[in-house]
Amino acid sequence: MKKLITIICLLPTIFAVAQTDLNFSGNKVLEDMWFKTVFNQNIADVEGTPYYEKNFQPAKLTGTNETLSARYNVYHDNLEFIKDEKIMVVPKEEVYRSFHFMLTDEKIDLINDSYYFHIFQGKNYQAYRKPKIKFQKYKKATSGYVDDTPAKFLKLPDTYYTLISDKLVELPSNPKAFASLFPARKDEIQKFIKTNNIKLTTDADIKRVMRFIDN
């Protein structure tokens, strides 16, 4: 799993494939080879997926008219794209810091060398979501009474973040701890969360409470 195929290239080169909307899922042989190279596992032997969305989707580099077919590898925290029938990884550089997945209308930003989904943008505050996936290795049964445990990718709960004084801060799921991040309005925020039955574990409610704080 240690070897990732990366590419360092100029902007015109990385987007040379932009004119073609590729759907990589149609090339099963290439998909299997990539999976074996990156994860050292046969794709058929592993349950689940390391990807946010398995299929490649058109993604636009924010601030430009350039698009490419990309997908987010949650487990390795990188963006993969296709060029010349090869899967490559978008360099984690400032020039490629933000992409918009057009089919799902989702924006992903590079912050501190890691990717976050940008789910809310206000006048003073933003909100981000960080998906997480872990890999569970194959485990052979220790007795005849239990089955082998297959290798699998397991989705973990998302975590949410905001920027406070230009620093990325995790948003707690506990209402009291959440409100404490905004001491000047702590009581007001706690009341809003309780009154509106806000669950600090969903995009919709995170956006709702952040919109309230931003006003």
FIFIPA-656321 format. One record per residue (C-alpha): residue in three letters; x, y, z. Coordinates in pm, whole numbers. Each point is the difference from the previous one (the first is absolute). Layout:
! FIFIPA-656321
<site><fido>ala</fido><xx>X</xx><yy>Y</yy><zz>Z</zz></site>
...
This chain:
! FIFIPA-656321
<site><fido>met</fido><xx>0</xx><yy>0</yy><zz>0</zz></site>
<site><fido>lys</fido><xx>300</xx><yy>227</yy><zz>34</zz></site>
<site><fido>lys</fido><xx>58</xx><yy>67</yy><zz>-368</zz></site>
<site><fido>leu</fido><xx>-227</xx><yy>260</yy><zz>-159</zz></site>
<site><fido>ile</fido><xx>38</xx><yy>107</yy><zz>-359</zz></site>
<site><fido>thr</fido><xx>36</xx><yy>377</yy><zz>0</zz></site>
<site><fido>ile</fido><xx>66</xx><yy>251</yy><zz>-271</zz></site>
<site><fido>ile</fido><xx>160</xx><yy>342</yy><zz>17</zz></site>
<site><fido>cys</fido><xx>-88</xx><yy>196</yy><zz>-309</zz></site>
<site><fido>leu</fido><xx>-95</xx><yy>337</yy><zz>-141</zz></site>
<site><fido>leu</fido><xx>-362</xx><yy>117</yy><zz>-10</zz></site>
<site><fido>pro</fido><xx>-52</xx><yy>-49</yy><zz>-377</zz></site>
<site><fido>thr</fido><xx>135</xx><yy>-354</yy><zz>24</zz></site>
<site><fido>ile</fido><xx>-209</xx><yy>-119</yy><zz>294</zz></site>
<site><fido>phe</fido><xx>-316</xx><yy>113</yy><zz>-176</zz></site>
<site><fido>ala</fido><xx>83</xx><yy>-147</yy><zz>-339</zz></site>
<site><fido>val</fido><xx>-276</xx><yy>-256</yy><zz>61</zz></site>
<site><fido>ala</fido><xx>-258</xx><yy>264</yy><zz>84</zz></site>
<site><fido>gln</fido><xx>-181</xx><yy>-16</yy><zz>-332</zz></site>
<site><fido>thr</fido><xx>-111</xx><yy>-361</yy><zz>51</zz></site>
<site><fido>asp</fido><xx>-248</xx><yy>-109</yy><zz>264</zz></site>
<site><fido>leu</fido><xx>152</xx><yy>-335</yy><zz>95</zz></site>
<site><fido>asn</fido><xx>-184</xx><yy>-261</yy><zz>200</zz></site>
<site><fido>phe</fido><xx>275</xx><yy>-222</yy><zz>132</zz></site>
<site><fido>ser</fido><xx>-239</xx><yy>-257</yy><zz>141</zz></site>
<site><fido>gly</fido><xx>-39</xx><yy>-141</yy><zz>-350</zz></site>
<site><fido>asn</fido><xx>361</xx><yy>-119</yy><zz>-11</zz></site>
<site><fido>lys</fido><xx>-2</xx><yy>-278</yy><zz>259</zz></site>
<site><fido>val</fido><xx>350</xx><yy>-130</yy><zz>-84</zz></site>
<site><fido>leu</fido><xx>159</xx><yy>340</yy><zz>54</zz></site>
<site><fido>glu</fido><xx>-201</xx><yy>50</yy><zz>318</zz></site>
<site><fido>asp</fido><xx>116</xx><yy>-336</yy><zz>138</zz></site>
<site><fido>met</fido><xx>364</xx><yy>75</yy><zz>-83</zz></site>
<site><fido>trp</fido><xx>-14</xx><yy>338</yy><zz>172</zz></site>
<site><fido>phe</fido><xx>-162</xx><yy>-143</yy><zz>310</zz></site>
<site><fido>lys</fido><xx>261</xx><yy>-276</yy><zz>22</zz></site>
<site><fido>thr</fido><xx>285</xx><yy>252</yy><zz>-37</zz></site>
<site><fido>val</fido><xx>-128</xx><yy>244</yy><zz>259</zz></site>
<site><fido>phe</fido><xx>-156</xx><yy>-232</yy><zz>259</zz></site>
<site><fido>asn</fido><xx>197</xx><yy>-321</yy><zz>-56</zz></site>
<site><fido>gln</fido><xx>-333</xx><yy>-183</yy><zz>-11</zz></site>
<site><fido>asn</fido><xx>-219</xx><yy>-148</yy><zz>-271</zz></site>
<site><fido>ile</fido><xx>-308</xx><yy>218</yy><zz>-30</zz></site>
<site><fido>ala</fido><xx>-227</xx><yy>-309</yy><zz>0</zz></site>
<site><fido>asp</fido><xx>136</xx><yy>-101</yy><zz>342</zz></site>
<site><fido>val</fido><xx>-81</xx><yy>328</yy><zz>173</zz></site>
<site><fido>glu</fido><xx>-342</xx><yy>118</yy><zz>116</zz></site>
<site><fido>gly</fido><xx>-100</xx><yy>365</yy><zz>-13</zz></site>
<site><fido>thr</fido><xx>186</xx><yy>280</yy><zz>-174</zz></site>
<site><fido>pro</fido><xx>273</xx><yy>251</yy><zz>86</zz></site>
<site><fido>tyr</fido><xx>-175</xx><yy>262</yy><zz>-214</zz></site>
<site><fido>tyr</fido><xx>-252</xx><yy>271</yy><zz>74</zz></site>
<site><fido>glu</fido><xx>-159</xx><yy>-89</yy><zz>-335</zz></site>
<site><fido>lys</fido><xx>148</xx><yy>-295</yy><zz>-188</zz></site>
<site><fido>asn</fido><xx>-62</xx><yy>136</yy><zz>-349</zz></site>
<site><fido>phe</fido><xx>200</xx><yy>285</yy><zz>-145</zz></site>
<site><fido>gln</fido><xx>-198</xx><yy>322</yy><zz>-37</zz></site>
<site><fido>pro</fido><xx>64</xx><yy>330</yy><zz>-178</zz></site>
<site><fido>ala</fido><xx>170</xx><yy>240</yy><zz>241</zz></site>
<site><fido>lys</fido><xx>78</xx><yy>364</yy><zz>-71</zz></site>
<site><fido>leu</fido><xx>305</xx><yy>175</yy><zz>138</zz></site>
<site><fido>thr</fido><xx>-143</xx><yy>297</yy><zz>190</zz></site>
<site><fido>gly</fido><xx>72</xx><yy>334</yy><zz>-163</zz></site>
<site><fido>thr</fido><xx>65</xx><yy>-149</yy><zz>-344</zz></site>
<site><fido>asn</fido><xx>-187</xx><yy>-162</yy><zz>-287</zz></site>
<site><fido>glu</fido><xx>209</xx><yy>-317</yy><zz>26</zz></site>
<site><fido>thr</fido><xx>-166</xx><yy>-332</yy><zz>82</zz></site>
<site><fido>leu</fido><xx>119</xx><yy>-356</yy><zz>44</zz></site>
<site><fido>ser</fido><xx>-151</xx><yy>-335</yy><zz>90</zz></site>
<site><fido>ala</fido><xx>83</xx><yy>-56</yy><zz>366</zz></site>
<site><fido>arg</fido><xx>-97</xx><yy>-185</yy><zz>314</zz></site>
<site><fido>tyr</fido><xx>93</xx><yy>43</yy><zz>366</zz></site>
<site><fido>asn</fido><xx>191</xx><yy>-282</yy><zz>167</zz></site>
<site><fido>val</fido><xx>-111</xx><yy>48</yy><zz>361</zz></site>
<site><fido>tyr</fido><xx>232</xx><yy>-263</yy><zz>144</zz></site>
<site><fido>his</fido><xx>314</xx><yy>152</yy><zz>-153</zz></site>
<site><fido>asp</fido><xx>-139</xx><yy>355</yy><zz>6</zz></site>
<site><fido>asn</fido><xx>81</xx><yy>83</yy><zz>-360</zz></site>
<site><fido>leu</fido><xx>-170</xx><yy>85</yy><zz>-328</zz></site>
<site><fido>glu</fido><xx>50</xx><yy>-247</yy><zz>-284</zz></site>
<site><fido>phe</fido><xx>-46</xx><yy>87</yy><zz>-367</zz></site>
<site><fido>ile</fido><xx>47</xx><yy>-171</yy><zz>-335</zz></site>
<site><fido>lys</fido><xx>256</xx><yy>85</yy><zz>-265</zz></site>
<site><fido>asp</fido><xx>100</xx><yy>-218</yy><zz>-295</zz></site>
<site><fido>glu</fido><xx>-186</xx><yy>-300</yy><zz>147</zz></site>
<site><fido>lys</fido><xx>195</xx><yy>27</yy><zz>323</zz></site>
<site><fido>ile</fido><xx>-117</xx><yy>105</yy><zz>343</zz></site>
<site><fido>met</fido><xx>201</xx><yy>282</yy><zz>152</zz></site>
<site><fido>val</fido><xx>-20</xx><yy>211</yy><zz>314</zz></site>
<site><fido>val</fido><xx>-54</xx><yy>375</yy><zz>3</zz></site>
<site><fido>pro</fido><xx>302</xx><yy>166</yy><zz>166</zz></site>
<site><fido>lys</fido><xx>-79</xx><yy>159</yy><zz>335</zz></site>
<site><fido>glu</fido><xx>106</xx><yy>345</yy><zz>-110</zz></site>
<site><fido>glu</fido><xx>-156</xx><yy>343</yy><zz>44</zz></site>
<site><fido>val</fido><xx>-89</xx><yy>29</yy><zz>-367</zz></site>
<site><fido>tyr</fido><xx>-226</xx><yy>-308</yy><zz>30</zz></site>
<site><fido>arg</fido><xx>-146</xx><yy>89</yy><zz>339</zz></site>
<site><fido>ser</fido><xx>-371</xx><yy>-10</yy><zz>-86</zz></site>
<site><fido>phe</fido><xx>-223</xx><yy>-209</yy><zz>-229</zz></site>
<site><fido>his</fido><xx>-373</xx><yy>-1</yy><zz>-68</zz></site>
<site><fido>phe</fido><xx>-161</xx><yy>-339</yy><zz>-76</zz></site>
<site><fido>met</fido><xx>-264</xx><yy>110</yy><zz>-247</zz></site>
<site><fido>leu</fido><xx>-236</xx><yy>-300</yy><zz>8</zz></site>
<site><fido>thr</fido><xx>-43</xx><yy>8</yy><zz>378</zz></site>
<site><fido>asp</fido><xx>59</xx><yy>376</yy><zz>41</zz></site>
<site><fido>glu</fido><xx>262</xx><yy>-61</yy><zz>269</zz></site>
<site><fido>lys</fido><xx>314</xx><yy>204</yy><zz>57</zz></site>
<site><fido>ile</fido><xx>318</xx><yy>-149</yy><zz>142</zz></site>
<site><fido>asp</fido><xx>280</xx><yy>219</yy><zz>137</zz></site>
<site><fido>leu</fido><xx>361</xx><yy>-73</yy><zz>86</zz></site>
<site><fido>ile</fido><xx>77</xx><yy>135</yy><zz>349</zz></site>
<site><fido>asn</fido><xx>323</xx><yy>-75</yy><zz>183</zz></site>
<site><fido>asp</fido><xx>85</xx><yy>-274</yy><zz>-250</zz></site>
<site><fido>ser</fido><xx>-332</xx><yy>-182</yy><zz>53</zz></site>
<site><fido>tyr</fido><xx>-334</xx><yy>4</yy><zz>-185</zz></site>
<site><fido>tyr</fido><xx>-329</xx><yy>122</yy><zz>149</zz></site>
<site><fido>phe</fido><xx>-345</xx><yy>41</yy><zz>-152</zz></site>
<site><fido>his</fido><xx>-99</xx><yy>367</yy><zz>17</zz></site>
<site><fido>ile</fido><xx>-366</xx><yy>-16</yy><zz>106</zz></site>
<site><fido>phe</fido><xx>-68</xx><yy>356</yy><zz>119</zz></site>
<site><fido>gln</fido><xx>137</xx><yy>343</yy><zz>-85</zz></site>
<site><fido>gly</fido><xx>-123</xx><yy>301</yy><zz>196</zz></site>
<site><fido>lys</fido><xx>122</xx><yy>354</yy><zz>45</zz></site>
<site><fido>asn</fido><xx>211</xx><yy>-83</yy><zz>303</zz></site>
<site><fido>tyr</fido><xx>0</xx><yy>-378</yy><zz>35</zz></site>
<site><fido>gln</fido><xx>34</xx><yy>-312</yy><zz>-212</zz></site>
<site><fido>ala</fido><xx>-75</xx><yy>-365</yy><zz>68</zz></site>
<site><fido>tyr</fido><xx>179</xx><yy>-308</yy><zz>-130</zz></site>
<site><fido>arg</fido><xx>-68</xx><yy>-373</yy><zz>11</zz></site>
<site><fido>lys</fido><xx>274</xx><yy>-263</yy><zz>17</zz></site>
<site><fido>pro</fido><xx>-99</xx><yy>-355</yy><zz>-105</zz></site>
<site><fido>lys</fido><xx>198</xx><yy>-286</yy><zz>154</zz></site>
<site><fido>ile</fido><xx>53</xx><yy>-359</yy><zz>-106</zz></site>
<site><fido>lys</fido><xx>218</xx><yy>-263</yy><zz>165</zz></site>
<site><fido>phe</fido><xx>136</xx><yy>-325</yy><zz>-139</zz></site>
<site><fido>gln</fido><xx>-56</xx><yy>-322</yy><zz>190</zz></site>
<site><fido>lys</fido><xx>240</xx><yy>-276</yy><zz>-102</zz></site>
<site><fido>tyr</fido><xx>-103</xx><yy>-356</yy><zz>-74</zz></site>
<site><fido>lys</fido><xx>-6</xx><yy>-211</yy><zz>315</zz></site>
<site><fido>lys</fido><xx>0</xx><yy>-377</yy><zz>-10</zz></site>
<site><fido>ala</fido><xx>-235</xx><yy>-173</yy><zz>240</zz></site>
<site><fido>thr</fido><xx>169</xx><yy>-142</yy><zz>308</zz></site>
<site><fido>ser</fido><xx>-245</xx><yy>-287</yy><zz>29</zz></site>
<site><fido>gly</fido><xx>-257</xx><yy>-189</yy><zz>-200</zz></site>
<site><fido>tyr</fido><xx>-286</xx><yy>173</yy><zz>182</zz></site>
<site><fido>val</fido><xx>50</xx><yy>339</yy><zz>-161</zz></site>
<site><fido>asp</fido><xx>52</xx><yy>118</yy><zz>-357</zz></site>
<site><fido>asp</fido><xx>301</xx><yy>179</yy><zz>-140</zz></site>
<site><fido>thr</fido><xx>-27</xx><yy>379</yy><zz>16</zz></site>
<site><fido>pro</fido><xx>37</xx><yy>139</yy><zz>-353</zz></site>
<site><fido>ala</fido><xx>212</xx><yy>304</yy><zz>-78</zz></site>
<site><fido>lys</fido><xx>-227</xx><yy>302</yy><zz>-20</zz></site>
<site><fido>phe</fido><xx>-20</xx><yy>376</yy><zz>-10</zz></site>
<site><fido>leu</fido><xx>-218</xx><yy>138</yy><zz>278</zz></site>
<site><fido>lys</fido><xx>-159</xx><yy>343</yy><zz>-9</zz></site>
<site><fido>leu</fido><xx>45</xx><yy>196</yy><zz>322</zz></site>
<site><fido>pro</fido><xx>-212</xx><yy>294</yy><zz>120</zz></site>
<site><fido>asp</fido><xx>75</xx><yy>329</yy><zz>-174</zz></site>
<site><fido>thr</fido><xx>160</xx><yy>281</yy><zz>197</zz></site>
<site><fido>tyr</fido><xx>-76</xx><yy>368</yy><zz>-46</zz></site>
<site><fido>tyr</fido><xx>225</xx><yy>304</yy><zz>15</zz></site>
<site><fido>thr</fido><xx>-1</xx><yy>377</yy><zz>-19</zz></site>
<site><fido>leu</fido><xx>266</xx><yy>270</yy><zz>-20</zz></site>
<site><fido>ile</fido><xx>54</xx><yy>210</yy><zz>310</zz></site>
<site><fido>ser</fido><xx>272</xx><yy>265</yy><zz>-25</zz></site>
<site><fido>asp</fido><xx>115</xx><yy>-173</yy><zz>-320</zz></site>
<site><fido>lys</fido><xx>50</xx><yy>-326</yy><zz>189</zz></site>
<site><fido>leu</fido><xx>-189</xx><yy>-318</yy><zz>-88</zz></site>
<site><fido>val</fido><xx>-197</xx><yy>-107</yy><zz>307</zz></site>
<site><fido>glu</fido><xx>-206</xx><yy>-318</yy><zz>40</zz></site>
<site><fido>leu</fido><xx>-366</xx><yy>58</yy><zz>83</zz></site>
<site><fido>pro</fido><xx>-102</xx><yy>-221</yy><zz>296</zz></site>
<site><fido>ser</fido><xx>-322</xx><yy>-201</yy><zz>-24</zz></site>
<site><fido>asn</fido><xx>-79</xx><yy>92</yy><zz>362</zz></site>
<site><fido>pro</fido><xx>-216</xx><yy>318</yy><zz>5</zz></site>
<site><fido>lys</fido><xx>170</xx><yy>150</yy><zz>306</zz></site>
<site><fido>ala</fido><xx>350</xx><yy>-58</yy><zz>-135</zz></site>
<site><fido>phe</fido><xx>-109</xx><yy>129</yy><zz>-341</zz></site>
<site><fido>ala</fido><xx>-140</xx><yy>323</yy><zz>145</zz></site>
<site><fido>ser</fido><xx>317</xx><yy>51</yy><zz>206</zz></site>
<site><fido>leu</fido><xx>191</xx><yy>64</yy><zz>-323</zz></site>
<site><fido>phe</fido><xx>-194</xx><yy>326</yy><zz>-28</zz></site>
<site><fido>pro</fido><xx>19</xx><yy>140</yy><zz>357</zz></site>
<site><fido>ala</fido><xx>-160</xx><yy>336</yy><zz>-81</zz></site>
<site><fido>arg</fido><xx>-322</xx><yy>-178</yy><zz>-108</zz></site>
<site><fido>lys</fido><xx>30</xx><yy>-326</yy><zz>193</zz></site>
<site><fido>asp</fido><xx>-338</xx><yy>8</yy><zz>177</zz></site>
<site><fido>glu</fido><xx>-180</xx><yy>123</yy><zz>-309</zz></site>
<site><fido>ile</fido><xx>145</xx><yy>-279</yy><zz>-213</zz></site>
<site><fido>gln</fido><xx>-82</xx><yy>-270</yy><zz>255</zz></site>
<site><fido>lys</fido><xx>-357</xx><yy>123</yy><zz>13</zz></site>
<site><fido>phe</fido><xx>-25</xx><yy>-1</yy><zz>-380</zz></site>
<site><fido>ile</fido><xx>131</xx><yy>-357</yy><zz>-18</zz></site>
<site><fido>lys</fido><xx>-242</xx><yy>-123</yy><zz>266</zz></site>
<site><fido>thr</fido><xx>-304</xx><yy>188</yy><zz>-128</zz></site>
<site><fido>asn</fido><xx>49</xx><yy>-115</yy><zz>-358</zz></site>
<site><fido>asn</fido><xx>102</xx><yy>-357</yy><zz>89</zz></site>
<site><fido>ile</fido><xx>329</xx><yy>44</yy><zz>-186</zz></site>
<site><fido>lys</fido><xx>207</xx><yy>-314</yy><zz>-54</zz></site>
<site><fido>leu</fido><xx>365</xx><yy>97</yy><zz>-38</zz></site>
<site><fido>thr</fido><xx>74</xx><yy>-305</yy><zz>-213</zz></site>
<site><fido>thr</fido><xx>-172</xx><yy>87</yy><zz>-330</zz></site>
<site><fido>asp</fido><xx>77</xx><yy>245</yy><zz>-278</zz></site>
<site><fido>ala</fido><xx>-346</xx><yy>153</yy><zz>16</zz></site>
<site><fido>asp</fido><xx>11</xx><yy>80</yy><zz>372</zz></site>
<site><fido>ile</fido><xx>364</xx><yy>111</yy><zz>-4</zz></site>
<site><fido>lys</fido><xx>-85</xx><yy>245</yy><zz>-278</zz></site>
<site><fido>arg</fido><xx>-308</xx><yy>116</yy><zz>190</zz></site>
<site><fido>val</fido><xx>183</xx><yy>78</yy><zz>323</zz></site>
<site><fido>met</fido><xx>298</xx><yy>155</yy><zz>-180</zz></site>
<site><fido>arg</fido><xx>-236</xx><yy>224</yy><zz>-196</zz></site>
<site><fido>phe</fido><xx>-150</xx><yy>111</yy><zz>333</zz></site>
<site><fido>ile</fido><xx>346</xx><yy>73</yy><zz>143</zz></site>
<site><fido>asp</fido><xx>105</xx><yy>184</yy><zz>-315</zz></site>
<site><fido>asn</fido><xx>-290</xx><yy>247</yy><zz>18</zz></site>
